[in-house]
């Protein structure tokens, strides 16, 4: 059973009774101070994996994707998409498109942005590809969801012929860690990344990769994602994504660390310590932020 707990419970005693009835072994509550901007002392922060009553599920694939695919993650993806739209002033598409006929969204998740692409370009055929089935949702008639690895699906020349797409869209399919070199969990992930051939600085390096791959007119725009609300006064568009980051990023990457370090030779206790350290690294703190890069390019 998967249960999501929110701030609707009135007292800690009520919260503890509910969690106890679910046979929870370990509970720790954290009540953030009242900021006056939407985060109040009545909000129950989902700080521990146990508090979520969650055993996350993952994509049934050999592809290197380390985040869950359960209902809690789907809800997070929906909230993240809305928050990113606000951050970018509703500017989903940064590329200068005219009238594309065929569009593909690689790693479409819940399909929320695939549907947006279908609405913006109603005359285009829009495909959304993901490793897991896209959950049922209302969609434009020109949108089609396809389950599978894009590397394998693009080998299907009858359905996706080479050079048949006018626009390829992908958001957060790659994610890098360019942080403090002193964090033990990050040092462990960097060692693991070397073995797997991953670039944990790919966010800032993707522009160079695209140019080496033959793309021209490559441009990159940087957005700031604060962890918390400290930037919202200066930049109101960051408010929702800042709330989302403070609420979700710690536990989100908690699970990613566990997945990435599988088979790396660490015992369970060490991995759990890395997970806790990384979760704490993403705690709400003034001045702490994440770079979000949008990179576009054109194949000549």
C-alpha positions as semicolon CSV with decimal commas, in nm:
position;residue;x (nm);y (nm);z (nm)
1;X;0,000;0,000;0,000
2;X;0,128;0,342;-0,091
3;X;0,015;0,638;0,113
4;X;0,103;1,004;0,081
5;X;0,091;1,210;0,400
6;X;0,024;1,582;0,390
7;X;-0,015;1,869;0,631
8;X;-0,388;1,812;0,668
9;X;-0,346;1,628;1,000
10;X;-0,398;1,865;1,290
11;X;-0,163;1,735;1,556
12;X;0,152;1,532;1,597
13;X;-0,046;1,285;1,809
14;X;-0,289;1,225;1,523
15;X;0,001;1,182;1,284
16;X;0,170;0,930;1,510
17;X;-0,155;0,731;1,552
18;X;-0,196;0,710;1,177
19;X;0,162;0,603;1,120
20;X;0,148;0,354;1,407
21;X;-0,162;0,194;1,256
22;X;0,044;0,135;0,943
23;X;0,306;-0,055;1,148
24;X;0,574;0,203;1,085
25;X;0,906;0,110;1,239
26;X;1,085;0,444;1,240
27;X;0,944;0,796;1,231
28;X;1,107;1,135;1,247
29;X;0,912;1,457;1,202
30;X;1,049;1,792;1,103
31;X;0,837;2,105;1,115
32;X;0,996;2,392;0,923
33;X;0,958;2,743;1,067
34;X;0,671;2,953;0,940
35;X;0,812;3,156;0,653
36;X;0,491;3,341;0,578
37;X;0,518;3,229;0,216
38;X;0,330;2,901;0,210
39;X;0,547;2,677;0,429
40;X;0,397;2,660;0,778
41;X;0,464;2,473;1,099
42;X;0,153;2,263;1,029
43;X;0,315;2,109;0,720
44;X;0,441;1,755;0,769
45;X;0,769;1,727;0,584
46;X;0,809;1,386;0,424
47;X;1,165;1,354;0,546
48;X;1,202;0,980;0,592
49;X;1,134;0,706;0,339
50;X;0,932;0,532;0,610
51;X;0,709;0,837;0,655
52;X;0,600;0,793;0,296
53;X;0,507;0,432;0,376
54;X;0,676;0,370;0,047
55;X;0,856;0,088;-0,122
56;X;0,940;0,253;-0,455
57;X;0,912;0,064;-0,782
58;X;1,141;0,113;-1,079
59;X;1,134;0,075;-1,455
60;X;1,153;-0,288;-1,566
61;X;1,450;-0,230;-1,792
62;X;1,826;-0,251;-1,812
63;X;1,845;0,118;-1,905
64;X;2,047;0,336;-1,667
65;X;1,761;0,530;-1,508
66;X;1,773;0,552;-1,131
67;X;1,451;0,724;-1,023
68;X;1,127;0,546;-0,925
69;X;0,821;0,512;-1,148
70;X;0,545;0,473;-0,887
71;X;0,243;0,695;-0,824
72;X;0,431;0,918;-0,578
73;X;0,697;0,986;-0,841
74;X;0,430;1,052;-1,105
75;X;0,268;1,311;-0,878
76;X;0,607;1,470;-0,821
77;X;0,672;1,487;-1,195
78;X;0,339;1,661;-1,252
79;X;0,414;1,920;-0,983
80;X;0,767;1,967;-1,112
81;X;0,643;2,031;-1,467
82;X;0,403;2,301;-1,349
83;X;0,674;2,459;-1,132
84;X;0,923;2,463;-1,421
85;X;0,665;2,627;-1,647
86;X;0,633;2,907;-1,392
87;X;1,011;2,933;-1,364
88;X;1,043;2,974;-1,741
89;X;0,746;3,211;-1,770
90;X;0,539;2,946;-1,953
91;X;0,812;2,910;-2,215
92;X;0,821;2,536;-2,267
93;X;0,979;2,550;-2,612
94;X;1,300;2,749;-2,652
95;X;1,386;2,642;-3,007
96;X;1,271;2,870;-3,292
97;X;1,018;2,634;-3,454
98;X;0,793;2,710;-3,750
99;X;0,548;2,431;-3,837
100;X;0,699;2,097;-3,732
101;X;0,522;1,791;-3,872
102;X;0,666;1,525;-3,641
103;X;0,776;1,578;-3,279
104;X;0,913;1,330;-3,029
105;X;0,937;1,372;-2,650
106;X;1,206;1,137;-2,520
107;X;1,155;1,033;-2,158
108;X;0,806;1,181;-2,140
109;X;0,722;1,057;-1,788
110;X;0,354;1,128;-1,723
111;X;0,311;1,285;-2,066
112;X;0,225;1,629;-1,934
113;X;0,467;1,814;-2,162
114;X;0,396;1,581;-2,455
115;X;0,034;1,694;-2,437
116;X;0,143;2,056;-2,418
117;X;0,347;2,008;-2,734
118;X;0,043;1,855;-2,900
119;X;-0,167;2,158;-2,807
120;X;0,091;2,410;-2,926
121;X;0,132;2,227;-3,259
122;X;-0,210;2,072;-3,333
123;X;-0,117;1,984;-3,690
124;X;0,192;1,787;-3,586
125;X;0,211;1,420;-3,492
126;X;0,359;1,410;-3,142
127;X;0,509;1,098;-2,987
128;X;0,593;1,054;-2,620
129;X;0,840;0,776;-2,536
130;X;0,905;0,643;-2,187
131;X;1,045;0,329;-2,024
132;X;0,720;0,276;-1,831
133;X;0,358;0,304;-1,946
134;X;0,231;0,662;-1,936
135;X;-0,053;0,684;-1,680
136;X;-0,400;0,742;-1,830
137;X;-0,470;1,109;-1,899
138;X;-0,671;1,327;-2,135
139;X;-0,462;1,402;-2,442
140;X;-0,494;1,578;-2,777
141;X;-0,578;1,352;-3,073
142;X;-0,237;1,415;-3,232
143;X;-0,048;1,271;-2,932
144;X;0,059;0,907;-2,911
145;X;0,246;0,742;-2,623
146;X;0,494;0,461;-2,686
147;X;0,656;0,246;-2,417
148;X;1,016;0,141;-2,454
149;X;1,378;0,252;-2,470
150;X;1,426;0,521;-2,730
151;X;1,750;0,355;-2,844
152;X;1,557;0,043;-2,937
153;X;1,248;0,219;-3,068
154;X;1,449;0,440;-3,302
155;X;1,580;0,124;-3,468
156;X;1,224;0,067;-3,591
157;X;1,267;0,231;-3,931
158;X;0,907;0,162;-4,028
159;X;0,773;0,375;-3,743
160;X;1,059;0,615;-3,672
161;X;1,264;0,647;-3,992
162;X;1,602;0,815;-3,967
163;X;1,586;1,195;-3,978
164;X;1,205;1,187;-3,975
165;X;1,161;1,411;-3,670
166;X;1,142;1,787;-3,700
167;X;1,180;1,845;-3,327
168;X;1,324;1,627;-3,052
169;X;1,233;1,737;-2,700
170;X;1,370;1,594;-2,376
171;X;1,362;1,733;-2,024
172;X;1,575;1,610;-1,733
173;X;1,659;1,284;-1,906
174;X;2,015;1,367;-1,807
175;X;2,104;1,514;-1,472
176;X;2,445;1,613;-1,340
177;X;2,604;1,681;-1,002
178;X;2,838;1,979;-0,999
179;X;2,867;2,042;-0,624
180;X;3,108;2,038;-0,335
181;X;3,403;1,808;-0,387
182;X;3,406;1,735;-0,015
183;X;3,073;1,552;0,012
184;X;3,145;1,178;0,063
185;X;2,829;1,069;-0,117
186;X;2,928;1,272;-0,423
187;X;3,279;1,127;-0,429
188;X;3,122;0,780;-0,422
189;X;2,886;0,867;-0,707
190;X;3,167;1,012;-0,915
191;X;3,367;0,689;-0,879
192;X;3,060;0,489;-0,981
193;X;2,996;0,722;-1,274
194;X;3,346;0,660;-1,410
195;X;3,276;0,287;-1,417
196;X;2,947;0,341;-1,602
197;X;3,084;0,605;-1,838
198;X;2,858;0,880;-1,707
199;X;2,937;1,251;-1,691
200;X;2,804;1,396;-1,366
201;X;2,878;1,745;-1,500
202;X;2,668;1,684;-1,811
203;X;2,431;1,975;-1,743
204;X;2,703;2,230;-1,803
205;X;2,880;2,016;-2,066
206;X;2,584;1,932;-2,290
207;X;2,635;2,235;-2,515
208;X;2,985;2,113;-2,601
209;X;2,857;1,759;-2,657
210;X;2,594;1,879;-2,902
211;X;2,845;2,085;-3,097
212;X;3,079;1,785;-3,120
213;X;2,785;1,578;-3,246
214;X;2,743;1,818;-3,538
215;X;2,468;2,049;-3,415
216;X;2,486;2,415;-3,514
217;X;2,330;2,729;-3,366
218;X;2,368;2,571;-3,023
219;X;2,247;2,795;-2,742
220;X;2,216;2,742;-2,370
221;X;2,008;2,925;-2,114
222;X;2,058;2,891;-1,738
223;X;1,775;2,905;-1,488
224;X;1,815;2,916;-1,111
225;X;1,629;2,668;-0,891
226;X;1,659;2,774;-0,526
227;X;1,624;2,517;-0,251
228;X;1,347;2,693;-0,062
229;X;1,191;3,038;-0,089
230;X;1,494;3,261;-0,032
231;X;1,497;3,385;-0,395
232;X;1,121;3,432;-0,435
233;X;1,122;3,797;-0,324
234;X;1,370;3,893;-0,593
235;X;1,242;3,646;-0,855
236;X;0,876;3,548;-0,793
237;X;0,886;3,291;-1,073
238;X;1,112;3,076;-0,852
239;X;0,861;3,042;-0,568
240;X;0,686;2,723;-0,675
241;X;0,997;2,543;-0,797
242;X;1,177;2,648;-0,477
243;X;0,900;2,496;-0,268
244;X;0,911;2,182;-0,482
245;X;1,289;2,152;-0,450
246;X;1,286;2,195;-0,071
247;X;1,007;1,940;-0,035
248;X;1,114;1,676;-0,286
249;X;1,480;1,686;-0,384
250;X;1,621;1,534;-0,067
251;X;1,410;1,218;-0,078
252;X;1,417;1,201;-0,459
253;X;1,795;1,171;-0,470
254;X;1,791;0,953;-0,160
255;X;1,654;0,675;-0,379
256;X;1,884;0,759;-0,672
257;X;2,195;0,713;-0,456
258;X;2,080;0,365;-0,355
259;X;2,019;0,267;-0,715
260;X;2,345;0,412;-0,849
261;X;2,560;0,239;-0,587
262;X;2,417;-0,108;-0,640
263;X;2,700;-0,349;-0,710
264;X;2,964;-0,091;-0,615
265;X;3,092;-0,293;-0,318
266;X;2,949;-0,080;-0,036
267;X;2,767;-0,246;0,253
268;X;2,407;-0,147;0,331
269;X;2,504;0,072;0,625
270;X;2,751;0,276;0,419
271;X;2,498;0,324;0,140
272;X;2,237;0,438;0,392
273;X;2,483;0,690;0,535
274;X;2,548;0,824;0,185
275;X;2,172;0,850;0,130
276;X;2,122;1,042;0,454
277;X;2,414;1,274;0,376
278;X;2,280;1,352;0,033
279;X;1,930;1,412;0,166
280;X;2,071;1,657;0,420
281;X;2,278;1,826;0,148
282;X;1,953;1,926;-0,022
283;X;1,793;2,070;0,290
284;X;1,633;2,414;0,265
285;X;1,902;2,679;0,311
286;X;1,941;3,040;0,201
287;X;2,180;3,072;-0,092
288;X;2,156;2,705;-0,193
289;X;2,045;2,653;-0,554
290;X;2,054;2,417;-0,851
291;X;2,142;2,517;-1,206
292;X;1,883;2,418;-1,466
293;X;2,015;2,439;-1,823
294;X;1,802;2,448;-2,137
295;X;2,012;2,371;-2,444
296;X;1,893;2,388;-2,805
297;X;2,062;2,312;-3,135
298;X;1,991;2,241;-3,501
299;X;2,114;1,960;-3,722
300;X;2,225;2,116;-4,056
